[in-house]
Amino acid sequence: MPSSPTLPCPVFVINLEHDGVRRAHMTDQCARLGLAAEFVPAVNGRALGDADRAAYDRAKALRVYGVEMLDTEIGCYLSHYRLYERMVRENIPAALILEDDVELSPALPRIVADLLADPAPEWQVVRLESLRPRVREPKSPKFRGRTVKTLRDGELVRLGTHVLGFGAYLIRLEGARRMLDYGRRIFMPVDQTMDRYWDNGIAPYLVRPIPVRQRTDMDSRIGARPAGRHEGQPLAIQLARRWQRLSDSVRKRLYRG
């Protein structure tokens, strides 16, 4: 597996094959940054087959996620999951994975190079983007995290909370293996599946300042989630959901990583 000219790892961009606008957007950015990106066909959530839905665990989704997953959420999940399968199959030590609706900082290549320079880093996955304002610009220790490495263009921090968002991240082979094992059954969006650090053992790490941001002028390919879709659930599902949230809360407090 060839690496990018400026990075000691491959760069994968997930892109629907028919979406030429986003492909051109990412092609231009990667070219300016000297990143030799490979465009990987995304799984089209609006055209899922029975084989694509086979891993979906509806009962667990209702208990943990609280609602049925959209087909587009399943498609997004599979797009990332199949890259983890490829990493294991081809024994790829680390990879930079990007979605196609992001804006890349000019510092990104240096940040990734600095992260990969450690011969035995403590992280398995480093998120390079977050959808949570409190994580992007923290105002309390809970969201600020602990600095574990100073980079040329920022710092690597370990968080004690979830990140949210999957537009850009660096993942090592061990992280891919963990996601393959933990995420074998689909029960919530892929970024939230990884965010369950107390359950999957993948501690949350983030780079600040955030080097990648999602474009606000590009509509999500997942689409709008129906308003009020958490309402009107049968009592049994509501009780199971409450018990799951209580269990998760306890386990998060006990988690040491």
C-alpha positions as CSV (number, residue, x, y, z in Angstrom):
1,M,0.0,0.0,0.0
2,P,1.7,3.2,-1.1
3,S,1.7,6.2,1.2
4,S,1.2,9.8,0.3
5,P,4.3,11.7,-0.8
6,T,4.1,13.9,2.3
7,L,2.9,11.3,4.7
8,P,4.0,7.8,5.8
9,C,0.5,6.4,5.4
10,P,-2.2,6.2,2.8
11,V,-5.0,8.8,2.5
12,F,-8.5,7.5,1.8
13,V,-11.3,9.8,0.8
14,I,-14.8,8.3,1.0
15,N,-16.9,9.6,-1.9
16,L,-20.1,8.5,-3.7
17,E,-18.9,7.7,-7.2
18,H,-21.6,9.9,-8.9
19,D,-20.7,12.9,-6.8
20,G,-18.3,14.7,-9.0
21,V,-18.6,18.1,-7.2
22,R,-17.4,16.7,-3.9
23,R,-14.7,14.7,-5.6
24,A,-13.4,17.8,-7.3
25,H,-13.5,19.7,-4.0
26,M,-11.3,17.1,-2.3
27,T,-9.1,16.5,-5.3
28,D,-8.2,20.2,-5.3
29,Q,-7.5,20.4,-1.5
30,C,-5.4,17.2,-1.5
31,A,-3.4,18.4,-4.5
32,R,-2.7,21.8,-2.8
33,L,-1.5,20.0,0.4
34,G,0.6,17.4,-1.5
35,L,-1.7,14.5,-0.4
36,A,-1.9,11.6,-2.8
37,A,-5.5,10.6,-1.9
38,E,-7.2,7.4,-3.0
39,F,-10.9,7.9,-3.5
40,V,-12.9,5.0,-2.1
41,P,-16.4,4.4,-3.3
42,A,-18.9,5.1,-0.5
43,V,-21.8,2.7,0.2
44,N,-24.9,4.4,-1.2
45,G,-27.4,4.3,1.7
46,R,-30.3,5.0,-0.7
47,A,-29.6,1.7,-2.6
48,L,-28.8,-0.8,0.1
49,G,-29.2,-4.5,-0.6
50,D,-30.1,-7.3,1.7
51,A,-26.4,-8.1,2.3
52,D,-25.8,-4.5,3.3
53,R,-28.6,-4.6,5.9
54,A,-27.6,-8.1,7.2
55,A,-25.4,-6.7,10.0
56,Y,-28.0,-4.2,11.2
57,D,-29.2,-5.1,14.8
58,R,-32.6,-3.4,15.1
59,A,-33.2,-4.4,18.7
60,K,-29.8,-3.1,19.9
61,A,-30.3,0.1,17.9
62,L,-33.6,0.8,19.7
63,R,-32.0,0.0,23.1
64,V,-28.7,1.9,22.6
65,Y,-29.3,4.5,19.9
66,G,-33.0,4.9,20.9
67,V,-34.5,4.9,17.4
68,E,-34.3,2.9,14.1
69,M,-31.3,3.8,12.0
70,L,-31.7,5.4,8.6
71,D,-30.5,3.5,5.6
72,T,-28.2,6.4,4.9
73,E,-26.7,6.0,8.4
74,I,-26.1,2.3,7.7
75,G,-24.5,3.2,4.3
76,C,-22.1,5.7,6.0
77,Y,-21.2,3.1,8.6
78,L,-20.4,0.5,6.0
79,S,-18.3,2.9,4.1
80,H,-15.9,3.3,7.0
81,Y,-16.2,-0.3,8.2
82,R,-15.1,-1.7,4.9
83,L,-12.0,0.5,5.1
84,Y,-11.2,-1.2,8.4
85,E,-11.5,-4.6,6.8
86,R,-9.1,-3.5,4.0
87,M,-6.6,-2.2,6.6
88,V,-6.6,-5.6,8.3
89,R,-6.6,-7.5,5.0
90,E,-3.7,-5.5,3.6
91,N,-1.9,-5.1,6.9
92,I,-1.9,-1.3,6.7
93,P,-0.3,0.1,9.8
94,A,-2.1,3.5,9.8
95,A,-4.4,5.5,7.5
96,L,-5.8,9.0,7.2
97,I,-9.5,8.7,6.5
98,L,-11.5,11.7,5.1
99,E,-15.1,12.3,4.2
100,D,-15.7,14.4,1.1
101,D,-17.4,17.4,2.7
102,V,-14.6,18.8,4.8
103,E,-12.2,21.8,4.7
104,L,-8.6,20.9,5.4
105,S,-6.1,23.1,7.2
106,P,-2.7,23.7,5.5
107,A,-1.2,22.3,8.7
108,L,-2.9,18.9,8.3
109,P,0.1,17.1,6.7
110,R,2.5,18.3,9.4
111,I,0.0,17.3,12.1
112,V,-0.4,13.8,10.8
113,A,3.4,13.4,10.3
114,D,4.0,14.5,13.9
115,L,1.4,12.0,15.1
116,L,3.0,9.1,13.2
117,A,6.5,10.0,14.2
118,D,6.1,8.3,17.6
119,P,7.3,4.6,17.3
120,A,4.8,3.4,20.0
121,P,2.0,6.0,20.4
122,E,-0.6,5.5,23.1
123,W,-3.5,6.2,20.8
124,Q,-5.3,3.9,18.4
125,V,-7.5,6.7,16.8
126,V,-7.0,10.4,16.7
127,R,-10.0,12.5,15.6
128,L,-9.1,15.6,13.5
129,E,-12.6,17.0,13.4
130,S,-15.5,17.4,15.9
131,L,-19.1,18.4,15.6
132,R,-19.4,19.3,19.3
133,P,-18.8,23.0,20.0
134,R,-17.8,22.2,23.6
135,V,-15.1,19.9,22.4
136,R,-13.8,22.3,19.6
137,E,-13.7,25.3,22.0
138,P,-13.7,23.9,25.5
139,K,-14.5,26.1,28.5
140,S,-14.2,23.4,31.3
141,P,-11.7,20.7,32.1
142,K,-14.2,18.0,31.2
143,F,-14.1,19.0,27.6
144,R,-10.6,20.4,27.5
145,G,-8.9,17.0,28.2
146,R,-5.3,16.3,28.9
147,T,-2.4,17.3,26.6
148,V,-0.2,14.2,25.8
149,K,1.9,15.6,23.0
150,T,2.9,19.0,21.7
151,L,2.8,19.2,17.9
152,R,4.3,21.8,15.5
153,D,0.8,23.1,14.8
154,G,-1.1,22.4,18.0
155,E,-1.4,19.6,20.6
156,L,-2.7,16.1,21.0
157,V,-5.2,15.8,23.8
158,R,-6.9,12.8,25.4
159,L,-10.5,13.5,26.2
160,G,-12.8,12.1,28.9
161,T,-15.9,12.6,26.7
162,H,-17.2,11.7,23.3
163,V,-16.1,13.6,20.2
164,L,-18.9,13.3,17.6
165,G,-18.2,13.6,13.9
166,F,-16.2,11.5,11.5
167,G,-15.1,13.9,8.8
168,A,-11.4,13.2,9.4
169,Y,-9.4,10.9,11.6
170,L,-6.1,9.0,11.8
171,I,-6.5,5.3,12.6
172,R,-3.9,2.7,13.4
173,L,-4.3,-1.0,12.6
174,E,-5.1,-1.9,16.1
175,G,-7.9,0.6,16.1
176,A,-9.3,-0.9,12.9
177,R,-9.2,-4.3,14.4
178,R,-11.1,-3.1,17.5
179,M,-13.8,-1.4,15.4
180,L,-14.2,-4.6,13.3
181,D,-14.7,-6.6,16.4
182,Y,-16.9,-4.2,18.4
183,G,-18.8,-2.9,15.4
184,R,-19.6,-6.3,13.8
185,R,-23.3,-5.6,14.5
186,I,-24.6,-2.2,13.4
187,F,-26.6,-0.4,16.1
188,M,-25.8,3.3,15.8
189,P,-23.9,5.7,13.5
190,V,-20.2,4.9,13.1
191,D,-18.8,8.0,14.8
192,Q,-21.0,7.3,17.8
193,T,-20.0,3.6,17.8
194,M,-16.4,4.7,18.1
195,D,-17.4,7.3,20.8
196,R,-18.4,4.4,23.1
197,Y,-14.9,4.4,24.5
198,W,-15.9,2.8,27.8
199,D,-17.3,-0.2,25.9
200,N,-14.9,-0.6,22.9
201,G,-11.6,0.3,24.6
202,I,-10.8,3.0,22.0
203,A,-9.8,6.0,24.1
204,P,-10.8,9.4,22.6
205,Y,-8.0,11.6,21.3
206,L,-8.2,14.9,19.4
207,V,-6.0,17.5,17.9
208,R,-6.4,21.1,18.8
209,P,-6.8,23.6,17.2
210,I,-9.1,21.5,15.1
211,P,-7.4,21.1,11.7
212,V,-10.4,19.9,9.7
213,R,-13.9,21.3,9.6
214,Q,-17.1,20.2,7.8
215,R,-18.4,22.5,5.2
216,T,-21.6,24.1,6.2
217,D,-22.6,24.8,2.5
218,M,-22.6,21.1,1.7
219,D,-25.7,19.1,2.7
220,S,-25.2,15.9,4.6
221,R,-25.5,12.8,2.5
222,I,-27.3,11.2,5.4
223,G,-30.1,13.6,5.1
224,A,-32.4,15.1,7.7
225,R,-33.4,12.9,10.5
226,P,-37.2,12.9,11.0
227,A,-38.3,15.3,13.7
228,G,-39.6,13.7,16.9
229,R,-38.5,10.2,15.9
230,H,-37.7,9.5,19.5
231,E,-41.3,10.1,20.5
232,G,-44.1,7.5,20.8
233,Q,-41.8,4.5,21.5
234,P,-43.4,1.5,23.2
235,L,-42.9,1.4,26.9
236,A,-40.7,-1.7,26.7
237,I,-38.3,0.2,24.4
238,Q,-38.4,3.3,26.6
239,L,-37.5,1.2,29.7
240,A,-34.7,-0.7,27.9
241,R,-33.3,2.6,26.7
242,R,-33.4,4.1,30.2
243,W,-31.6,1.1,31.6
244,Q,-29.0,1.2,28.9
245,R,-28.3,4.9,29.5
246,L,-27.9,4.3,33.2
247,S,-25.5,1.4,32.6
248,D,-23.5,3.5,30.2
249,S,-23.3,6.4,32.7
250,V,-22.0,4.1,35.4
251,R,-19.4,2.5,33.1
252,K,-18.2,5.8,31.8
253,R,-17.5,6.9,35.4
254,L,-15.6,3.7,36.1
255,Y,-13.6,3.8,32.8
256,R,-9.9,4.2,33.2
257,G,-8.7,3.4,29.7
